[in-house]
């Protein structure tokens, strides 16, 4: 649910610290070192997260879904 302040501006909520670096760290520390596969990393960071939060239009690159792509 989106909220606005008394001036009509969108109220933003703080996110988890370090979320910007999570894909890079997870890749270097988990995928490169052979602890998990690249496919598992993608699942954990996008597909499963979207499913967990009920975001039906997110989490995969298919027709009819939002085209949110991260390149790192």
PDB file of N, CA, C and O in Angstrom, chain B, residues numbered from 101:
ATOM      1  N   UNK B 101       0.839  -1.177   0.000  1.00  0.00           N
ATOM      2  CA  UNK B 101       0.000   0.000   0.000  1.00  0.00           C
ATOM      3  C   UNK B 101       0.886   1.243   0.000  1.00  0.00           C
ATOM      4  O   UNK B 101       1.815   1.354   0.800  1.00  0.00           O
ATOM      5  N   UNK B 102       0.593   2.161  -0.891  1.00  0.00           N
ATOM      6  CA  UNK B 102       1.378   3.393  -0.980  1.00  0.00           C
ATOM      7  C   UNK B 102       0.722   4.483  -0.156  1.00  0.00           C
ATOM      8  O   UNK B 102      -0.501   4.619  -0.119  1.00  0.00           O
ATOM      9  N   UNK B 103       1.573   5.255   0.503  1.00  0.00           N
ATOM     10  CA  UNK B 103       1.060   6.346   1.323  1.00  0.00           C
ATOM     11  C   UNK B 103       1.667   7.653   0.872  1.00  0.00           C
ATOM     12  O   UNK B 103       2.763   7.682   0.312  1.00  0.00           O
ATOM     13  N   UNK B 104       0.953   8.730   1.119  1.00  0.00           N
ATOM     14  CA  UNK B 104       1.438  10.065   0.786  1.00  0.00           C
ATOM     15  C   UNK B 104       1.442  10.919   2.040  1.00  0.00           C
ATOM     16  O   UNK B 104       0.643  10.714   2.953  1.00  0.00           O
ATOM     17  N   UNK B 105       2.357  11.880   2.069  1.00  0.00           N
ATOM     18  CA  UNK B 105       2.371  12.799   3.206  1.00  0.00           C
ATOM     19  C   UNK B 105       1.337  13.895   2.988  1.00  0.00           C
ATOM     20  O   UNK B 105       0.597  13.854   2.005  1.00  0.00           O
ATOM     21  N   UNK B 106       1.273  14.871   3.883  1.00  0.00           N
ATOM     22  CA  UNK B 106       0.243  15.912   3.792  1.00  0.00           C
ATOM     23  C   UNK B 106       0.419  16.825   2.584  1.00  0.00           C
ATOM     24  O   UNK B 106      -0.482  17.593   2.249  1.00  0.00           O
ATOM     25  N   UNK B 107       1.591  16.745   1.922  1.00  0.00           N
ATOM     26  CA  UNK B 107       1.833  17.555   0.733  1.00  0.00           C
ATOM     27  C   UNK B 107       1.608  16.758  -0.555  1.00  0.00           C
ATOM     28  O   UNK B 107       1.828  17.276  -1.651  1.00  0.00           O
ATOM     29  N   UNK B 108       1.176  15.512  -0.429  1.00  0.00           N
ATOM     30  CA  UNK B 108       0.905  14.676  -1.593  1.00  0.00           C
ATOM     31  C   UNK B 108       2.116  13.933  -2.131  1.00  0.00           C
ATOM     32  O   UNK B 108       2.034  13.290  -3.177  1.00  0.00           O
ATOM     33  N   UNK B 109       3.245  14.013  -1.424  1.00  0.00           N
ATOM     34  CA  UNK B 109       4.443  13.302  -1.871  1.00  0.00           C
ATOM     35  C   UNK B 109       4.403  11.864  -1.382  1.00  0.00           C
ATOM     36  O   UNK B 109       3.887  11.578  -0.302  1.00  0.00           O
ATOM     37  N   UNK B 110       4.955  10.957  -2.190  1.00  0.00           N
ATOM     38  CA  UNK B 110       5.007   9.551  -1.794  1.00  0.00           C
ATOM     39  C   UNK B 110       5.942   9.382  -0.609  1.00  0.00           C
ATOM     40  O   UNK B 110       7.025   9.966  -0.576  1.00  0.00           O
ATOM     41  N   UNK B 111       5.528   8.596   0.351  1.00  0.00           N
ATOM     42  CA  UNK B 111       6.360   8.286   1.506  1.00  0.00           C
ATOM     43  C   UNK B 111       7.177   7.047   1.156  1.00  0.00           C
ATOM     44  O   UNK B 111       6.626   6.021   0.757  1.00  0.00           O
ATOM     45  N   UNK B 112       8.478   7.148   1.307  1.00  0.00           N
ATOM     46  CA  UNK B 112       9.325   5.993   1.049  1.00  0.00           C
ATOM     47  C   UNK B 112       9.776   5.390   2.363  1.00  0.00           C
ATOM     48  O   UNK B 112       9.950   6.093   3.358  1.00  0.00           O
ATOM     49  N   UNK B 113       9.958   4.109   2.354  1.00  0.00           N
ATOM     50  CA  UNK B 113      10.372   3.406   3.549  1.00  0.00           C
ATOM     51  C   UNK B 113      11.802   2.928   3.370  1.00  0.00           C
ATOM     52  O   UNK B 113      12.194   2.564   2.262  1.00  0.00           O
ATOM     53  N   UNK B 114      12.576   2.922   4.424  1.00  0.00           N
ATOM     54  CA  UNK B 114      13.972   2.470   4.293  1.00  0.00           C
ATOM     55  C   UNK B 114      14.040   0.995   3.915  1.00  0.00           C
ATOM     56  O   UNK B 114      13.184   0.198   4.298  1.00  0.00           O
ATOM     57  N   UNK B 115      15.076   0.653   3.156  1.00  0.00           N
ATOM     58  CA  UNK B 115      15.276  -0.739   2.770  1.00  0.00           C
ATOM     59  C   UNK B 115      16.370  -1.347   3.627  1.00  0.00           C
ATOM     60  O   UNK B 115      16.976  -0.675   4.461  1.00  0.00           O
ATOM     61  N   UNK B 116      16.603  -2.596   3.413  1.00  0.00           N
ATOM     62  CA  UNK B 116      17.656  -3.286   4.169  1.00  0.00           C
ATOM     63  C   UNK B 116      19.018  -2.741   3.755  1.00  0.00           C
ATOM     64  O   UNK B 116      19.280  -2.590   2.562  1.00  0.00           O
ATOM     65  N   UNK B 117      19.883  -2.445   4.711  1.00  0.00           N
ATOM     66  CA  UNK B 117      21.208  -1.949   4.360  1.00  0.00           C
ATOM     67  C   UNK B 117      21.995  -3.018   3.607  1.00  0.00           C
ATOM     68  O   UNK B 117      21.952  -4.196   3.961  1.00  0.00           O
ATOM     69  N   UNK B 118      22.704  -2.603   2.580  1.00  0.00           N
ATOM     70  CA  UNK B 118      23.534  -3.517   1.818  1.00  0.00           C
ATOM     71  C   UNK B 118      22.831  -4.231   0.679  1.00  0.00           C
ATOM     72  O   UNK B 118      23.440  -5.053  -0.005  1.00  0.00           O
ATOM     73  N   UNK B 119      21.557  -3.928   0.467  1.00  0.00           N
ATOM     74  CA  UNK B 119      20.813  -4.619  -0.588  1.00  0.00           C
ATOM     75  C   UNK B 119      21.414  -4.339  -1.971  1.00  0.00           C
ATOM     76  O   UNK B 119      21.284  -5.156  -2.883  1.00  0.00           O
ATOM     77  N   UNK B 120      22.069  -3.188  -2.122  1.00  0.00           N
ATOM     78  CA  UNK B 120      22.668  -2.842  -3.408  1.00  0.00           C
ATOM     79  C   UNK B 120      23.851  -3.751  -3.755  1.00  0.00           C
ATOM     80  O   UNK B 120      24.114  -4.011  -4.929  1.00  0.00           O
ATOM     81  N   UNK B 121      24.549  -4.224  -2.746  1.00  0.00           N
ATOM     82  CA  UNK B 121      25.738  -5.045  -2.978  1.00  0.00           C
ATOM     83  C   UNK B 121      25.473  -6.543  -2.843  1.00  0.00           C
ATOM     84  O   UNK B 121      26.367  -7.351  -3.093  1.00  0.00           O
ATOM     85  N   UNK B 122      24.276  -6.917  -2.459  1.00  0.00           N
ATOM     86  CA  UNK B 122      23.966  -8.326  -2.244  1.00  0.00           C
ATOM     87  C   UNK B 122      24.239  -9.206  -3.471  1.00  0.00           C
ATOM     88  O   UNK B 122      24.873 -10.249  -3.314  1.00  0.00           O
ATOM     89  N   UNK B 123      23.796  -8.846  -4.680  1.00  0.00           N
ATOM     90  CA  UNK B 123      24.086  -9.724  -5.830  1.00  0.00           C
ATOM     91  C   UNK B 123      25.576  -9.932  -6.067  1.00  0.00           C
ATOM     92  O   UNK B 123      26.004 -11.053  -6.342  1.00  0.00           O
ATOM     93  N   UNK B 124      26.365  -8.880  -5.967  1.00  0.00           N
ATOM     94  CA  UNK B 124      27.811  -9.007  -6.202  1.00  0.00           C
ATOM     95  C   UNK B 124      28.474  -9.876  -5.144  1.00  0.00           C
ATOM     96  O   UNK B 124      29.301 -10.729  -5.467  1.00  0.00           O
ATOM     97  N   UNK B 125      28.116  -9.666  -3.887  1.00  0.00           N
ATOM     98  CA  UNK B 125      28.712 -10.449  -2.810  1.00  0.00           C
ATOM     99  C   UNK B 125      28.257 -11.905  -2.897  1.00  0.00           C
ATOM    100  O   UNK B 125      29.058 -12.822  -2.717  1.00  0.00           O
ATOM    101  N   UNK B 126      26.984 -12.112  -3.169  1.00  0.00           N
ATOM    102  CA  UNK B 126      26.489 -13.474  -3.273  1.00  0.00           C
ATOM    103  C   UNK B 126      27.167 -14.209  -4.434  1.00  0.00           C
ATOM    104  O   UNK B 126      27.481 -15.394  -4.322  1.00  0.00           O
ATOM    105  N   UNK B 127      27.389 -13.509  -5.538  1.00  0.00           N
ATOM    106  CA  UNK B 127      28.058 -14.138  -6.679  1.00  0.00           C
ATOM    107  C   UNK B 127      29.500 -14.496  -6.332  1.00  0.00           C
ATOM    108  O   UNK B 127      29.936 -15.625  -6.562  1.00  0.00           O
ATOM    109  N   UNK B 128      30.238 -13.537  -5.779  1.00  0.00           N
ATOM    110  CA  UNK B 128      31.654 -13.786  -5.512  1.00  0.00           C
ATOM    111  C   UNK B 128      31.877 -14.792  -4.383  1.00  0.00           C
ATOM    112  O   UNK B 128      32.827 -15.574  -4.435  1.00  0.00           O
ATOM    113  N   UNK B 129      31.033 -14.783  -3.384  1.00  0.00           N
ATOM    114  CA  UNK B 129      31.245 -15.648  -2.225  1.00  0.00           C
ATOM    115  C   UNK B 129      30.518 -16.993  -2.307  1.00  0.00           C
ATOM    116  O   UNK B 129      30.917 -17.945  -1.636  1.00  0.00           O
ATOM    117  N   UNK B 130      29.494 -17.086  -3.091  1.00  0.00           N
ATOM    118  CA  UNK B 130      28.728 -18.333  -3.152  1.00  0.00           C
ATOM    119  C   UNK B 130      28.869 -19.039  -4.503  1.00  0.00           C
ATOM    120  O   UNK B 130      29.198 -20.225  -4.553  1.00  0.00           O
ATOM    121  N   UNK B 131      28.621 -18.311  -5.599  1.00  0.00           N
ATOM    122  CA  UNK B 131      28.655 -18.938  -6.924  1.00  0.00           C
ATOM    123  C   UNK B 131      30.089 -19.230  -7.350  1.00  0.00           C
ATOM    124  O   UNK B 131      30.403 -20.361  -7.720  1.00  0.00           O
ATOM    125  N   UNK B 132      30.961 -18.230  -7.304  1.00  0.00           N
ATOM    126  CA  UNK B 132      32.342 -18.408  -7.752  1.00  0.00           C
ATOM    127  C   UNK B 132      33.052 -19.474  -6.921  1.00  0.00           C
ATOM    128  O   UNK B 132      33.865 -20.230  -7.453  1.00  0.00           O
ATOM    129  N   UNK B 133      32.761 -19.543  -5.645  1.00  0.00           N
ATOM    130  CA  UNK B 133      33.412 -20.531  -4.771  1.00  0.00           C
ATOM    131  C   UNK B 133      32.731 -21.899  -4.820  1.00  0.00           C
ATOM    132  O   UNK B 133      33.116 -22.815  -4.093  1.00  0.00           O
ATOM    133  N   UNK B 134      31.721 -22.033  -5.678  1.00  0.00           N
ATOM    134  CA  UNK B 134      31.085 -23.328  -5.899  1.00  0.00           C
ATOM    135  C   UNK B 134      30.106 -23.773  -4.839  1.00  0.00           C
ATOM    136  O   UNK B 134      29.746 -24.950  -4.794  1.00  0.00           O
ATOM    137  N   UNK B 135      29.670 -22.882  -3.995  1.00  0.00           N
ATOM    138  CA  UNK B 135      28.739 -23.257  -2.915  1.00  0.00           C
ATOM    139  C   UNK B 135      27.310 -23.416  -3.422  1.00  0.00           C
ATOM    140  O   UNK B 135      26.575 -24.290  -2.962  1.00  0.00           O
ATOM    141  N   UNK B 136      26.917 -22.559  -4.379  1.00  0.00           N
ATOM    142  CA  UNK B 136      25.601 -22.661  -5.017  1.00  0.00           C
ATOM    143  C   UNK B 136      25.780 -22.419  -6.504  1.00  0.00           C
ATOM    144  O   UNK B 136      26.804 -21.891  -6.937  1.00  0.00           O
ATOM    145  N   UNK B 137      24.779 -22.808  -7.285  1.00  0.00           N
ATOM    146  CA  UNK B 137      24.834 -22.578  -8.735  1.00  0.00           C
ATOM    147  C   UNK B 137      24.328 -21.163  -9.055  1.00  0.00           C
ATOM    148  O   UNK B 137      23.672 -20.523  -8.232  1.00  0.00           O
ATOM    149  N   UNK B 138      24.645 -20.696 -10.254  1.00  0.00           N
ATOM    150  CA  UNK B 138      24.140 -19.397 -10.698  1.00  0.00           C
ATOM    151  C   UNK B 138      22.612 -19.424 -10.761  1.00  0.00           C
ATOM    152  O   UNK B 138      21.952 -18.439 -10.431  1.00  0.00           O
ATOM    153  N   UNK B 139      22.063 -20.547 -11.181  1.00  0.00           N
ATOM    154  CA  UNK B 139      20.606 -20.688 -11.246  1.00  0.00           C
ATOM    155  C   UNK B 139      19.974 -20.551  -9.861  1.00  0.00           C
ATOM    156  O   UNK B 139      18.915 -19.939  -9.717  1.00  0.00           O
ATOM    157  N   UNK B 140      20.623 -21.120  -8.842  1.00  0.00           N
ATOM    158  CA  UNK B 140      20.105 -21.006  -7.478  1.00  0.00           C
ATOM    159  C   UNK B 140      20.173 -19.559  -6.996  1.00  0.00           C
ATOM    160  O   UNK B 140      19.262 -19.091  -6.313  1.00  0.00           O
ATOM    161  N   UNK B 141      21.248 -18.847  -7.347  1.00  0.00           N
ATOM    162  CA  UNK B 141      21.369 -17.438  -6.970  1.00  0.00           C
ATOM    163  C   UNK B 141      20.229 -16.628  -7.577  1.00  0.00           C
ATOM    164  O   UNK B 141      19.614 -15.810  -6.893  1.00  0.00           O
ATOM    165  N   UNK B 142      19.947 -16.853  -8.853  1.00  0.00           N
ATOM    166  CA  UNK B 142      18.841 -16.139  -9.512  1.00  0.00           C
ATOM    167  C   UNK B 142      17.520 -16.482  -8.845  1.00  0.00           C
ATOM    168  O   UNK B 142      16.682 -15.606  -8.629  1.00  0.00           O
ATOM    169  N   UNK B 143      17.333 -17.739  -8.523  1.00  0.00           N
ATOM    170  CA  UNK B 143      16.100 -18.151  -7.858  1.00  0.00           C
ATOM    171  C   UNK B 143      15.936 -17.451  -6.513  1.00  0.00           C
ATOM    172  O   UNK B 143      14.870 -16.916  -6.207  1.00  0.00           O
ATOM    173  N   UNK B 144      16.994 -17.459  -5.719  1.00  0.00           N
ATOM    174  CA  UNK B 144      16.932 -16.852  -4.379  1.00  0.00           C
ATOM    175  C   UNK B 144      16.684 -15.346  -4.462  1.00  0.00           C
ATOM    176  O   UNK B 144      15.880 -14.808  -3.701  1.00  0.00           O
ATOM    177  N   UNK B 145      17.369 -14.664  -5.380  1.00  0.00           N
ATOM    178  CA  UNK B 145      17.290 -13.206  -5.434  1.00  0.00           C
ATOM    179  C   UNK B 145      16.090 -12.661  -6.211  1.00  0.00           C
ATOM    180  O   UNK B 145      15.725 -11.499  -6.030  1.00  0.00           O
ATOM    181  N   UNK B 146      15.474 -13.466  -7.066  1.00  0.00           N
ATOM    182  CA  UNK B 146      14.360 -12.923  -7.840  1.00  0.00           C
ATOM    183  C   UNK B 146      13.123 -13.806  -7.821  1.00  0.00           C
ATOM    184  O   UNK B 146      12.083 -13.391  -7.309  1.00  0.00           O
ATOM    185  N   UNK B 147      13.211 -15.005  -8.364  1.00  0.00           N
ATOM    186  CA  UNK B 147      12.032 -15.847  -8.511  1.00  0.00           C
ATOM    187  C   UNK B 147      11.372 -16.171  -7.172  1.00  0.00           C
ATOM    188  O   UNK B 147      10.177 -15.930  -7.000  1.00  0.00           O
ATOM    189  N   UNK B 148      12.127 -16.709  -6.235  1.00  0.00           N
ATOM    190  CA  UNK B 148      11.558 -17.082  -4.934  1.00  0.00           C
ATOM    191  C   UNK B 148      11.105 -15.863  -4.142  1.00  0.00           C
ATOM    192  O   UNK B 148      10.086 -15.906  -3.454  1.00  0.00           O
ATOM    193  N   UNK B 149      11.864 -14.779  -4.241  1.00  0.00           N
ATOM    194  CA  UNK B 149      11.490 -13.553  -3.517  1.00  0.00           C
ATOM    195  C   UNK B 149      10.165 -13.005  -4.030  1.00  0.00           C
ATOM    196  O   UNK B 149       9.300 -12.626  -3.241  1.00  0.00           O
ATOM    197  N   UNK B 150      10.004 -12.963  -5.348  1.00  0.00           N
ATOM    198  CA  UNK B 150       8.751 -12.475  -5.924  1.00  0.00           C
ATOM    199  C   UNK B 150       7.583 -13.362  -5.502  1.00  0.00           C
ATOM    200  O   UNK B 150       6.513 -12.864  -5.153  1.00  0.00           O
ATOM    201  N   UNK B 151       7.790 -14.659  -5.535  1.00  0.00           N
ATOM    202  CA  UNK B 151       6.749 -15.600  -5.130  1.00  0.00           C
ATOM    203  C   UNK B 151       6.404 -15.425  -3.649  1.00  0.00           C
ATOM    204  O   UNK B 151       5.229 -15.439  -3.282  1.00  0.00           O
ATOM    205  N   UNK B 152       7.411 -15.263  -2.805  1.00  0.00           N
ATOM    206  CA  UNK B 152       7.203 -15.120  -1.368  1.00  0.00           C
ATOM    207  C   UNK B 152       6.383 -13.870  -1.031  1.00  0.00           C
ATOM    208  O   UNK B 152       5.572 -13.887  -0.106  1.00  0.00           O
ATOM    209  N   UNK B 153       6.601 -12.783  -1.789  1.00  0.00           N
ATOM    210  CA  UNK B 153       5.885 -11.537  -1.516  1.00  0.00           C
ATOM    211  C   UNK B 153       4.624 -11.374  -2.362  1.00  0.00           C
ATOM    212  O   UNK B 153       3.998 -10.315  -2.342  1.00  0.00           O
ATOM    213  N   UNK B 154       4.249 -12.413  -3.103  1.00  0.00           N
ATOM    214  CA  UNK B 154       3.009 -12.383  -3.886  1.00  0.00           C
ATOM    215  C   UNK B 154       3.046 -11.435  -5.069  1.00  0.00           C
ATOM    216  O   UNK B 154       2.018 -10.870  -5.443  1.00  0.00           O
ATOM    217  N   UNK B 155       4.206 -11.254  -5.657  1.00  0.00           N
ATOM    218  CA  UNK B 155       4.370 -10.330  -6.793  1.00  0.00           C
ATOM    219  C   UNK B 155       4.287 -11.134  -8.093  1.00  0.00           C
ATOM    220  O   UNK B 155       5.314 -11.525  -8.647  1.00  0.00           O
ATOM    221  N   UNK B 156       3.066 -11.381  -8.578  1.00  0.00           N
ATOM    222  CA  UNK B 156       2.856 -12.237  -9.739  1.00  0.00           C
ATOM    223  C   UNK B 156       3.500 -11.724 -11.020  1.00  0.00           C
ATOM    224  O   UNK B 156       3.836 -12.519 -11.897  1.00  0.00           O
ATOM    225  N   UNK B 157       3.678 -10.406 -11.146  1.00  0.00           N
ATOM    226  CA  UNK B 157       4.241  -9.839 -12.378  1.00  0.00           C
ATOM    227  C   UNK B 157       5.759  -9.687 -12.315  1.00  0.00           C
ATOM    228  O   UNK B 157       6.348  -9.042 -13.182  1.00  0.00           O
ATOM    229  N   UNK B 158       6.391 -10.262 -11.317  1.00  0.00           N
ATOM    230  CA  UNK B 158       7.840 -10.154 -11.131  1.00  0.00           C
ATOM    231  C   UNK B 158       8.444 -11.550 -11.021  1.00  0.00           C
ATOM    232  O   UNK B 158       7.723 -12.535 -10.861  1.00  0.00           O
ATOM    233  N   UNK B 159       9.778 -11.629 -11.108  1.00  0.00           N
ATOM    234  CA  UNK B 159      10.469 -12.864 -10.800  1.00  0.00           C
ATOM    235  C   UNK B 159      10.912 -13.715 -11.961  1.00  0.00           C
ATOM    236  O   UNK B 159      11.669 -14.666 -11.766  1.00  0.00           O
ATOM    237  N   UNK B 160      10.463 -13.407 -13.172  1.00  0.00           N
ATOM    238  CA  UNK B 160      10.924 -14.165 -14.336  1.00  0.00           C
ATOM    239  C   UNK B 160      10.830 -13.290 -15.583  1.00  0.00           C
ATOM    240  O   UNK B 160      10.123 -12.283 -15.608  1.00  0.00           O
ATOM    241  N   UNK B 161      11.555 -13.700 -16.605  1.00  0.00           N
ATOM    242  CA  UNK B 161      11.539 -12.969 -17.867  1.00  0.00           C
ATOM    243  C   UNK B 161      10.660 -13.760 -18.829  1.00  0.00           C
ATOM    244  O   UNK B 161      11.127 -14.652 -19.537  1.00  0.00           O
ATOM    245  N   UNK B 162       9.388 -13.414 -18.836  1.00  0.00           N
ATOM    246  CA  UNK B 162       8.422 -14.074 -19.713  1.00  0.00           C
ATOM    247  C   UNK B 162       7.413 -13.051 -20.214  1.00  0.00           C
ATOM    248  O   UNK B 162       7.306 -11.951 -19.672  1.00  0.00           O
ATOM    249  N   UNK B 163       6.684 -13.420 -21.244  1.00  0.00           N
ATOM    250  CA  UNK B 163       5.667 -12.535 -21.815  1.00  0.00           C
ATOM    251  C   UNK B 163       4.610 -12.254 -20.756  1.00  0.00           C
ATOM    252  O   UNK B 163       4.128 -13.167 -20.086  1.00  0.00           O
ATOM    253  N   UNK B 164       4.255 -10.971 -20.613  1.00  0.00           N
ATOM    254  CA  UNK B 164       3.236 -10.560 -19.666  1.00  0.00           C
ATOM    255  C   UNK B 164       3.752 -10.154 -18.303  1.00  0.00           C
ATOM    256  O   UNK B 164       2.985  -9.670 -17.471  1.00  0.00           O
ATOM    257  N   UNK B 165       5.042 -10.342 -18.059  1.00  0.00           N
ATOM    258  CA  UNK B 165       5.633  -9.948 -16.778  1.00  0.00           C
ATOM    259  C   UNK B 165       6.401  -8.644 -16.950  1.00  0.00           C
ATOM    260  O   UNK B 165       6.782  -8.286 -18.065  1.00  0.00           O
ATOM    261  N   UNK B 166       6.628  -7.933 -15.847  1.00  0.00           N
ATOM    262  CA  UNK B 166       7.406  -6.698 -15.894  1.00  0.00           C
ATOM    263  C   UNK B 166       8.842  -7.011 -16.303  1.00  0.00           C
ATOM    264  O   UNK B 166       9.399  -8.035 -15.909  1.00  0.00           O
ATOM    265  N   UNK B 167       9.431  -6.126 -17.092  1.00  0.00           N
ATOM    266  CA  UNK B 167      10.802  -6.328 -17.585  1.00  0.00           C
ATOM    267  C   UNK B 167      11.823  -5.648 -16.680  1.00  0.00           C
ATOM    268  O   UNK B 167      12.509  -4.715 -17.097  1.00  0.00           O
ATOM    269  N   UNK B 168      11.918  -6.117 -15.451  1.00  0.00           N
ATOM    270  CA  UNK B 168      12.892  -5.591 -14.495  1.00  0.00           C
ATOM    271  C   UNK B 168      14.138  -6.476 -14.553  1.00  0.00           C
ATOM    272  O   UNK B 168      14.109  -7.625 -14.113  1.00  0.00           O
ATOM    273  N   UNK B 169      15.223  -5.941 -15.094  1.00  0.00           N
ATOM    274  CA  UNK B 169      16.447  -6.721 -15.244  1.00  0.00           C
ATOM    275  C   UNK B 169      17.590  -5.986 -14.567  1.00  0.00           C
ATOM    276  O   UNK B 169      17.731  -4.772 -14.714  1.00  0.00           O
ATOM    277  N   UNK B 170      18.407  -6.726 -13.826  1.00  0.00           N
ATOM    278  CA  UNK B 170      19.583  -6.156 -13.168  1.00  0.00           C
ATOM    279  C   UNK B 170      20.804  -6.761 -13.824  1.00  0.00           C
ATOM    280  O   UNK B 170      20.914  -7.980 -13.952  1.00  0.00           O
ATOM    281  N   UNK B 171      21.734  -5.888 -14.245  1.00  0.00           N
ATOM    282  CA  UNK B 171      22.986  -6.343 -14.814  1.00  0.00           C
ATOM    283  C   UNK B 171      24.086  -5.899 -13.862  1.00  0.00           C
ATOM    284  O   UNK B 171      24.176  -4.721 -13.516  1.00  0.00           O
ATOM    285  N   UNK B 172      24.920  -6.837 -13.440  1.00  0.00           N
ATOM    286  CA  UNK B 172      26.012  -6.473 -12.542  1.00  0.00           C
ATOM    287  C   UNK B 172      27.302  -7.071 -13.030  1.00  0.00           C
ATOM    288  O   UNK B 172      28.346  -6.879 -12.406  1.00  0.00           O
TER     289      UNK B 172
END
